Amino acid sequence: MNISCPNVAAGGALFGADPRAAARVTEAVAKSAGDKPVIVKLSPNVTDITEIARAAVDAGAHGLSLINTLTGMAVDARTRRPRLANVVGGLSGPAIKPVALRCVWQVCRAVQVPVMGMGGIASAEDVLEFILVGAAAVQVGTANFFRPDFSFRLVEELPQLMERWGIASLEEYRGSLRA
Ligand SMILES: Cc1cc2nc3c(=O)[nH]c(=O)nc-3n(C[C@H](O)[C@H](O)[C@H](O)COP(=O)(O)O)c2cc1C
């Protein structure tokens, strides 16, 4: 359940930025979802993402996925026009990985449910970085646009990298950041 998409004017961003609204919508969806797990997708465009994470989990989320895009903007200095139809839009890809890692690390320490990490993953090493800070699983968005075979290559490259670095299992590696 995406409560964080910044691309729709006056849309999901409202739910994702307010813990009470996030809890209300999570509760409603969880109630009508029956046996199906409810995974809530969080926005990084908030002051304290752990507050929203806790609100969603307390309201019945079985897992969380994060992060959605960061709100950004691009303008053309010559024509003086915005480059995006909606003026502001979502920034994704490798540029947002540090923010994503920080959010996943913070949320993994704040809640007990599985967290799916994403934001800028473009290599097997990136995947391990997200697992290292506590992610139970990862997702890949933008890399699929600039490298359509990326996910297939990842399936091959991740076990190879783990073997090279002596990582026996993701379970053993998960959340093992020496901070
Ligand atoms: C073109 C595009 C469309 C997206 N649409 C959605 C969407 O409909 N729902 C959603 O939850 N996230 C959407 N996202 C956000 C991605 O799922 C992801 O959270 C974000 O881009 C960060 O991951 P990435 O850097 O691997 O792309 C979209 C991202 C892009 C680039």
PDBQT file of the ligand as one rigid body, heavy atoms in Angstrom, charges set to zero:
ROOT
HETATM    1  C1  LIG A 201       8.818   6.099 -13.120  1.00  0.00    +0.000 C 
HETATM    2  C2  LIG A 201       8.586   5.714 -11.704  1.00  0.00    +0.000 A 
HETATM    3  C3  LIG A 201       7.307   5.394 -11.289  1.00  0.00    +0.000 A 
HETATM    4  C4  LIG A 201       7.058   5.021  -9.966  1.00  0.00    +0.000 A 
HETATM    5  N1  LIG A 201       5.775   4.699  -9.580  1.00  0.00    +0.000 NA
HETATM    6  C5  LIG A 201       5.538   4.286  -8.323  1.00  0.00    +0.000 A 
HETATM    7  C6  LIG A 201       4.229   3.874  -7.928  1.00  0.00    +0.000 A 
HETATM    8  O1  LIG A 201       3.281   3.910  -8.700  1.00  0.00    +0.000 OA
HETATM    9  N2  LIG A 201       4.052   3.448  -6.651  1.00  0.00    +0.000 N 
HETATM   10  C7  LIG A 201       5.091   3.407  -5.753  1.00  0.00    +0.000 A 
HETATM   11  O2  LIG A 201       4.889   3.010  -4.605  1.00  0.00    +0.000 OA
HETATM   12  N3  LIG A 201       6.333   3.800  -6.101  1.00  0.00    +0.000 NA
HETATM   13  C8  LIG A 201       6.577   4.223  -7.358  1.00  0.00    +0.000 A 
HETATM   14  N4  LIG A 201       7.859   4.606  -7.717  1.00  0.00    +0.000 N 
HETATM   15  C9  LIG A 201       8.927   4.612  -6.700  1.00  0.00    +0.000 C 
HETATM   16  C10 LIG A 201       9.765   3.333  -6.764  1.00  0.00    +0.000 C 
HETATM   17  O3  LIG A 201       8.955   2.199  -6.524  1.00  0.00    +0.000 OA
HETATM   18  C11 LIG A 201      10.892   3.371  -5.722  1.00  0.00    +0.000 C 
HETATM   19  O4  LIG A 201      10.338   3.431  -4.423  1.00  0.00    +0.000 OA
HETATM   20  C12 LIG A 201      11.823   4.551  -5.910  1.00  0.00    +0.000 C 
HETATM   21  O5  LIG A 201      11.979   4.897  -7.277  1.00  0.00    +0.000 OA
HETATM   22  C13 LIG A 201      13.205   4.281  -5.295  1.00  0.00    +0.000 C 
HETATM   23  O6  LIG A 201      13.794   3.119  -5.844  1.00  0.00    +0.000 OA
HETATM   24  P1  LIG A 201      14.767   3.143  -7.143  1.00  0.00    +0.000 P 
HETATM   25  O7  LIG A 201      15.827   4.191  -6.876  1.00  0.00    +0.000 OA
HETATM   26  O8  LIG A 201      15.293   1.744  -7.231  1.00  0.00    +0.000 OA
HETATM   27  O9  LIG A 201      13.910   3.519  -8.297  1.00  0.00    +0.000 OA
HETATM   28  C14 LIG A 201       8.119   4.980  -9.029  1.00  0.00    +0.000 A 
HETATM   29  C15 LIG A 201       9.419   5.321  -9.458  1.00  0.00    +0.000 A 
HETATM   30  C16 LIG A 201       9.662   5.685 -10.769  1.00  0.00    +0.000 A 
HETATM   31  C17 LIG A 201      11.076   6.058 -11.186  1.00  0.00    +0.000 C 
ENDROOT
TORSDOF 0
